[in-house]
Amino acid sequence: MTLLCLLGGCSWATGTEVTMGREAMLCQVCSRCGACRYLPLAP
């Protein structure tokens, strides 16, 4: 995480659907620092 993201928050790009085990997740990447986050998809 960069200082810009730490102070202003990450800028999350459009995500891609991935599967972790049996869970479908949305993987998003910050366009500024490259950090990843995984969000559960709505049932």
Distance bins in CASP14 RR format, pairs under 12 A and 6 or more apart:
PFRMAT RR
TARGET T0000
AUTHOR 0000-0000-0000
RMODE 2
METHOD distances of the structure
MODEL  1
1 7 0 0 0 0 0 1 0 0 0 0 0
1 8 0 0 0 0 0 1 0 0 0 0 0
1 9 0 0 0 0 1 0 0 0 0 0 0
1 10 1 0 0 1 0 0 0 0 0 0 0
1 11 0 0 0 0 0 1 0 0 0 0 0
1 30 1 0 0 1 0 0 0 0 0 0 0
1 32 0 0 0 0 1 0 0 0 0 0 0
1 33 1 0 1 0 0 0 0 0 0 0 0
1 34 0 0 0 0 1 0 0 0 0 0 0
1 35 1 0 1 0 0 0 0 0 0 0 0
1 36 0 0 0 0 0 1 0 0 0 0 0
1 37 0 0 0 0 0 1 0 0 0 0 0
2 8 0 0 0 0 1 0 0 0 0 0 0
2 9 0 0 0 0 1 0 0 0 0 0 0
2 10 0 0 0 0 1 0 0 0 0 0 0
2 11 0 0 0 0 0 1 0 0 0 0 0
2 30 0 0 0 0 1 0 0 0 0 0 0
2 31 0 0 0 0 0 1 0 0 0 0 0
2 32 1 0 0 1 0 0 0 0 0 0 0
2 33 1 0 1 0 0 0 0 0 0 0 0
2 34 0 0 0 0 1 0 0 0 0 0 0
2 35 0 0 0 0 1 0 0 0 0 0 0
3 9 0 0 0 0 0 1 0 0 0 0 0
3 32 0 0 0 0 0 1 0 0 0 0 0
3 33 0 0 0 0 1 0 0 0 0 0 0
4 10 0 0 0 0 1 0 0 0 0 0 0
4 11 0 0 0 0 1 0 0 0 0 0 0
4 30 0 0 0 0 0 1 0 0 0 0 0
4 31 0 0 0 0 0 1 0 0 0 0 0
4 32 1 0 0 1 0 0 0 0 0 0 0
4 33 1 0 0 1 0 0 0 0 0 0 0
4 34 0 0 0 0 0 1 0 0 0 0 0
4 35 0 0 0 0 0 1 0 0 0 0 0
5 11 1 0 0 1 0 0 0 0 0 0 0
5 12 0 0 0 0 0 1 0 0 0 0 0
5 29 0 0 0 0 0 1 0 0 0 0 0
5 30 1 0 0 1 0 0 0 0 0 0 0
5 31 0 0 0 0 1 0 0 0 0 0 0
5 32 1 0 1 0 0 0 0 0 0 0 0
5 33 1 0 1 0 0 0 0 0 0 0 0
5 34 0 0 0 0 1 0 0 0 0 0 0
5 35 1 0 0 1 0 0 0 0 0 0 0
5 37 0 0 0 0 0 1 0 0 0 0 0
6 30 0 0 0 0 0 1 0 0 0 0 0
6 32 0 0 0 0 0 1 0 0 0 0 0
6 33 0 0 0 0 1 0 0 0 0 0 0
6 35 0 0 0 0 0 1 0 0 0 0 0
7 32 0 0 0 0 0 1 0 0 0 0 0
7 33 0 0 0 0 0 1 0 0 0 0 0
8 30 0 0 0 0 0 1 0 0 0 0 0
8 32 0 0 0 0 1 0 0 0 0 0 0
8 33 0 0 0 0 0 1 0 0 0 0 0
9 30 0 0 0 0 1 0 0 0 0 0 0
9 31 0 0 0 0 0 1 0 0 0 0 0
9 32 0 0 0 0 1 0 0 0 0 0 0
9 33 0 0 0 0 1 0 0 0 0 0 0
9 35 0 0 0 0 1 0 0 0 0 0 0
9 37 0 0 0 0 0 1 0 0 0 0 0
10 28 0 0 0 0 1 0 0 0 0 0 0
10 29 0 0 0 0 1 0 0 0 0 0 0
10 30 1 1 0 0 0 0 0 0 0 0 0
10 31 0 0 0 0 1 0 0 0 0 0 0
10 32 1 0 0 1 0 0 0 0 0 0 0
10 33 1 0 0 1 0 0 0 0 0 0 0
10 34 0 0 0 0 1 0 0 0 0 0 0
10 35 1 0 1 0 0 0 0 0 0 0 0
10 36 0 0 0 0 0 1 0 0 0 0 0
10 37 1 0 0 1 0 0 0 0 0 0 0
11 28 0 0 0 0 0 1 0 0 0 0 0
11 29 0 0 0 0 1 0 0 0 0 0 0
11 30 1 0 1 0 0 0 0 0 0 0 0
11 31 1 0 1 0 0 0 0 0 0 0 0
11 32 1 0 1 0 0 0 0 0 0 0 0
11 33 0 0 0 0 1 0 0 0 0 0 0
11 34 0 0 0 0 1 0 0 0 0 0 0
11 35 0 0 0 0 0 1 0 0 0 0 0
11 37 0 0 0 0 0 1 0 0 0 0 0
12 26 0 0 0 0 1 0 0 0 0 0 0
12 27 0 0 0 0 0 1 0 0 0 0 0
12 28 1 0 1 0 0 0 0 0 0 0 0
12 29 1 0 0 1 0 0 0 0 0 0 0
12 30 1 0 0 1 0 0 0 0 0 0 0
12 31 1 0 0 1 0 0 0 0 0 0 0
12 32 0 0 0 0 1 0 0 0 0 0 0
12 33 0 0 0 0 0 1 0 0 0 0 0
12 34 0 0 0 0 0 1 0 0 0 0 0
12 35 0 0 0 0 1 0 0 0 0 0 0
12 36 0 0 0 0 1 0 0 0 0 0 0
12 37 1 0 0 1 0 0 0 0 0 0 0
12 38 0 0 0 0 0 1 0 0 0 0 0
12 39 0 0 0 0 1 0 0 0 0 0 0
13 26 0 0 0 0 0 1 0 0 0 0 0
13 27 0 0 0 0 0 1 0 0 0 0 0
13 28 1 0 0 1 0 0 0 0 0 0 0
13 29 1 0 1 0 0 0 0 0 0 0 0
13 30 1 0 0 1 0 0 0 0 0 0 0
13 31 1 0 1 0 0 0 0 0 0 0 0
13 32 0 0 0 0 1 0 0 0 0 0 0
13 33 0 0 0 0 0 1 0 0 0 0 0
13 34 0 0 0 0 1 0 0 0 0 0 0
13 35 0 0 0 0 0 1 0 0 0 0 0
13 36 0 0 0 0 0 1 0 0 0 0 0
13 37 0 0 0 0 0 1 0 0 0 0 0
14 26 0 0 0 0 1 0 0 0 0 0 0
14 27 0 0 0 0 0 1 0 0 0 0 0
14 28 1 0 0 1 0 0 0 0 0 0 0
14 29 0 0 0 0 1 0 0 0 0 0 0
14 31 0 0 0 0 1 0 0 0 0 0 0
15 25 0 0 0 0 1 0 0 0 0 0 0
15 26 1 0 1 0 0 0 0 0 0 0 0
15 27 1 0 1 0 0 0 0 0 0 0 0
15 28 1 0 1 0 0 0 0 0 0 0 0
15 29 1 0 0 1 0 0 0 0 0 0 0
15 30 0 0 0 0 0 1 0 0 0 0 0
15 31 0 0 0 0 0 1 0 0 0 0 0
15 36 0 0 0 0 1 0 0 0 0 0 0
15 37 0 0 0 0 1 0 0 0 0 0 0
15 38 0 0 0 0 1 0 0 0 0 0 0
15 39 0 0 0 0 1 0 0 0 0 0 0
15 41 0 0 0 0 0 1 0 0 0 0 0
16 24 0 0 0 0 0 1 0 0 0 0 0
16 25 0 0 0 0 1 0 0 0 0 0 0
16 26 1 0 0 1 0 0 0 0 0 0 0
16 27 1 0 1 0 0 0 0 0 0 0 0
16 28 0 0 0 0 1 0 0 0 0 0 0
16 29 0 0 0 0 1 0 0 0 0 0 0
16 36 0 0 0 0 0 1 0 0 0 0 0
16 38 0 0 0 0 0 1 0 0 0 0 0
16 39 0 0 0 0 0 1 0 0 0 0 0
16 41 0 0 0 0 0 1 0 0 0 0 0
17 23 0 0 0 0 0 1 0 0 0 0 0
17 24 1 0 0 1 0 0 0 0 0 0 0
17 25 1 0 0 1 0 0 0 0 0 0 0
17 26 1 0 0 1 0 0 0 0 0 0 0
17 27 1 0 0 1 0 0 0 0 0 0 0
17 28 0 0 0 0 0 1 0 0 0 0 0
17 38 0 0 0 0 0 1 0 0 0 0 0
17 39 0 0 0 0 0 1 0 0 0 0 0
17 40 0 0 0 0 0 1 0 0 0 0 0
17 41 1 0 0 1 0 0 0 0 0 0 0
17 42 0 0 0 0 0 1 0 0 0 0 0
18 24 1 0 0 1 0 0 0 0 0 0 0
18 25 1 0 1 0 0 0 0 0 0 0 0
18 26 1 0 0 1 0 0 0 0 0 0 0
18 27 1 0 1 0 0 0 0 0 0 0 0
18 28 0 0 0 0 0 1 0 0 0 0 0
18 29 0 0 0 0 0 1 0 0 0 0 0
18 36 0 0 0 0 0 1 0 0 0 0 0
18 37 0 0 0 0 0 1 0 0 0 0 0
18 38 1 0 0 1 0 0 0 0 0 0 0
18 39 0 0 0 0 0 1 0 0 0 0 0
18 40 0 0 0 0 0 1 0 0 0 0 0
18 41 0 0 0 0 1 0 0 0 0 0 0
19 25 1 0 0 1 0 0 0 0 0 0 0
19 26 0 0 0 0 0 1 0 0 0 0 0
19 27 0 0 0 0 0 1 0 0 0 0 0
19 38 0 0 0 0 0 1 0 0 0 0 0
19 40 0 0 0 0 0 1 0 0 0 0 0
19 41 0 0 0 0 1 0 0 0 0 0 0
20 26 0 0 0 0 0 1 0 0 0 0 0
20 27 0 0 0 0 1 0 0 0 0 0 0
20 38 1 0 0 1 0 0 0 0 0 0 0
20 39 0 0 0 0 0 1 0 0 0 0 0
20 40 0 0 0 0 1 0 0 0 0 0 0
20 41 0 0 0 0 0 1 0 0 0 0 0
21 38 0 0 0 0 0 1 0 0 0 0 0
22 40 0 0 0 0 0 1 0 0 0 0 0
23 38 0 0 0 0 1 0 0 0 0 0 0
23 39 0 0 0 0 0 1 0 0 0 0 0
23 40 1 0 0 1 0 0 0 0 0 0 0
23 41 0 0 0 0 1 0 0 0 0 0 0
23 43 0 0 0 0 0 1 0 0 0 0 0
24 38 0 0 0 0 0 1 0 0 0 0 0
24 39 0 0 0 0 0 1 0 0 0 0 0
24 40 1 0 0 1 0 0 0 0 0 0 0
24 41 1 0 1 0 0 0 0 0 0 0 0
24 42 0 0 0 0 1 0 0 0 0 0 0
24 43 0 0 0 0 1 0 0 0 0 0 0
25 36 0 0 0 0 0 1 0 0 0 0 0
25 37 0 0 0 0 1 0 0 0 0 0 0
25 38 1 0 1 0 0 0 0 0 0 0 0
25 39 1 0 0 1 0 0 0 0 0 0 0
25 40 1 0 0 1 0 0 0 0 0 0 0
25 41 1 0 0 1 0 0 0 0 0 0 0
25 42 0 0 0 0 0 1 0 0 0 0 0
26 36 0 0 0 0 0 1 0 0 0 0 0
26 37 0 0 0 0 1 0 0 0 0 0 0
26 38 1 0 0 1 0 0 0 0 0 0 0
26 39 1 0 1 0 0 0 0 0 0 0 0
26 40 1 0 0 1 0 0 0 0 0 0 0
26 41 1 0 1 0 0 0 0 0 0 0 0
26 42 0 0 0 0 1 0 0 0 0 0 0
27 34 0 0 0 0 0 1 0 0 0 0 0
27 35 0 0 0 0 0 1 0 0 0 0 0
27 36 1 0 0 1 0 0 0 0 0 0 0
27 37 1 0 0 1 0 0 0 0 0 0 0
27 38 1 0 1 0 0 0 0 0 0 0 0
27 39 0 0 0 0 1 0 0 0 0 0 0
27 40 0 0 0 0 0 1 0 0 0 0 0
27 41 0 0 0 0 0 1 0 0 0 0 0
28 34 0 0 0 0 0 1 0 0 0 0 0
28 35 0 0 0 0 1 0 0 0 0 0 0
28 36 1 0 0 1 0 0 0 0 0 0 0
28 37 1 0 1 0 0 0 0 0 0 0 0
28 38 1 0 0 1 0 0 0 0 0 0 0
28 39 1 0 0 1 0 0 0 0 0 0 0
28 41 0 0 0 0 0 1 0 0 0 0 0
29 35 1 0 0 1 0 0 0 0 0 0 0
29 36 1 0 1 0 0 0 0 0 0 0 0
29 37 0 0 0 0 1 0 0 0 0 0 0
29 38 0 0 0 0 0 1 0 0 0 0 0
30 36 1 0 0 1 0 0 0 0 0 0 0
30 37 1 0 0 1 0 0 0 0 0 0 0
END
